[in-house]
Amino acid sequence: MTDFDYEALGLKAGIEIHQQLNTKEKLFSHTPTIIRDSAEHTGEVKRFLRVATSEMGDVDRAAKEEMLAVRLFTYYTYDTTGLVEIDEQPPAPMNPDALDLVLTIAKMFDMTPLPQIHTMRKMIVDGSATSGFQRTALVALNGAIDQTCRIETVAVEEDACQRVTDQVFSVDRLGIPLIEITTAPCMRTPEQVHDVAQYIGMTLRSTGRVKRGLGTIRQDVNVSIRDGARVEIKGVQELELIAEVVRREVQRQLSLLAIKDELAARNALVNGEVYDVTSVFAKTQSQVLKKAKVILGTVLHGFAGLVGMEIQPGRRLGSEMSDYAKKCGVGGLFHTDELPAYGVTAEEVSVLKESLGAGEQDAVIIVAAAEQKSRCAMQMIIRRAKMAMEGVPEETRKMLEGGSTAYMRPLPGAARMYPETDILPVPVTREYWESIATPELLTDKAERFVSEYGLDAGMAHQMAFSEKLPLFERAVADGIRPVFAARTILASLKELSRAGISPDAIPDDSVIAVMKAVEAGHAAKEAVSEILSACARGMTLDEAIATVAPPAFSREELQELVRTIVSERVDFIKSRGKAALGPVMGVVMKEVRGRIDGKVVSEVLDEELGRIV
């Protein structure tokens, strides 16, 4: 993909990071924050969602568009969810643990807390909340990342439902506390967006109190260029894709601006006329058109070749129009830039264009569905075509695989928010704020592991950012040598994973006990993986040591074993010289099976080889 001079293009980008907090209870209910397999659901409820007006009597434009299609949503419930999740019981007071953590993170960014935390309702009628709104509360303002970028706001809010299928949701995730961190539009390159997101993510993990794993953190990216428009791209879950998402959005906006200029040069026109062209396809072999009750068409004058123009990898202007049409419940559209195809013949295309008076520079769009859906879809297509003549529309979009995006809804406005009357404000006193202690950043922790514990820089970084960091810090606090503890946790537990044994199947107490047994000389460190594997299969520590690491060799016993092995390989050793150390070492280690330290084995073997070579 072509790279651009992003600063010359006037790129402005900001991010919103949503991170699940690792609390025992949800934000406004006392149910646990456990994610379930949807196949385990124990019940279900159904809901129609409707738009509510704001205090000023306005209807949010994004919510209004979601109501174009009437949908009945199904919600899966579980024995770990309750009545708050299905909106049949008032919310509990805000979870104090969640608020405490959000304030801690705000303090880490040197922010100013609000003296009172007021909960608001954010209207959501896409099915992701049973109530039709998401509860959210602004917590702090005006933070800093570095001299070039700042945090504008930090909020706490409840997570939404998980989508199972198009209109089926799971309420297990609904209500899990989230922190929302919003930056200023202070980033000027895709790489800077990546770096800022990475730093914020590191800061969040430094608390040790956020959830880990896919889906627990989501980044929304706001992007605009000069002469373009602000576009919000939601749901970027992988840090590695953030820069690519920005690159592709810049490409999309540049393409849309080029289309705008070409349309102006052609004196393009969207007159909005809709025609019934069902009779044109009376004998069609297209399976989609055969099934349709009505086929409607419209002419976009001057759009020929532009509807099929690629604006992002795998996306065309026609894809944008199709996204809008799908809001009405249709499957998509056909346009003459891609026809004949899909069972539509060249003759049918010719008759279609002739019947609508379309010229060589004109494109024809058709939609096939039930009449009400088709007419709704056609109006959405005409609306998007008119937007193409203006350039780049402000939108909320969703990320697709690879980093391209698709239209979701218009950017929401102020009418989306209104007060939550069921929850009292929470005061944040000066004493409360000053009592909050901030944790050590993981980057600082890694540096300390090098200087204080003697870990090399790579191991220190890997250990500081590992999910097993608490186990390492506990091991060191229990007197286990830091380098040995780090190697055991990073290497031995990884070996178990490769063998199909989940490290989570071994309690931390067992890992600590194994390391202590090695430190006390009851087993060699080379046997750690085998001992842990035996413990994972249900053995006690003593049974595991007796089975896979029987009593250690004395140095004298080892010397006798080495002499025997060496005497059987004298010719090989003489032919290889010192290079024989490695192969013979492997034979000896196989015999001792972790019953003595490898360093001691190497010393004894080197002494014995010195007698021969």
Buried (B, 14 or more C-beta within 10 A) or exposed (E): EEEBEBEEBEBBBBBBBBBBBBBEBBBBBEBBBEBBEBEEBEEBBEBEBEBBEBEEEEBBBBBBBBBBBEBEBBBBBBEBBBEBBBBEEEBBEBBEBBBBBBBBBBBBBBBEBBEEBEBBBBBBBBBBBBBBBBBBBBBBBBBEBEEEBBBBBBBBBBBBBBBBEEEBBBBBBBBBBBBBBBBBBBBBBBBBBBBBBEBBBBBBBBBBBBBEEEEBBBBBBBBBBEEBBBBBBBBBEEEEBBBBBBBBBBBBBBBBBBBBEBBEEBEBBBEEEBBEBBEBBEEBEBEBBEEBEBBBBBBBBBBBBBBBBEBBBEBBBBBBBBBBBBBBBBEBBBBBBBBBEEBBBEEBBEBBBEBBEBEEBBBBBBBBBBBEBBBBBBBBBBBBBBBBBEBBBEBBBBBBEEBBBBBBBBBBBEBBBBEBEEBEEBEBEEEBBEEBEBBEBBBEBBBBBBEEBEBEEEBBBBBBBBEBBEBBBBBBEEEBBBBBBBBBBBEBBEBBEEEEBEBEEBEBEBBBBBBBBBBEEBBBBBBBBBBBBBBBEEBEBEBBBBEBBEEBBEEEBBBEBBEEBBEEBEEEBEEBEEEBBEEBBEBBBEBBBBBBBBEBBBEBBEEBBEEEB
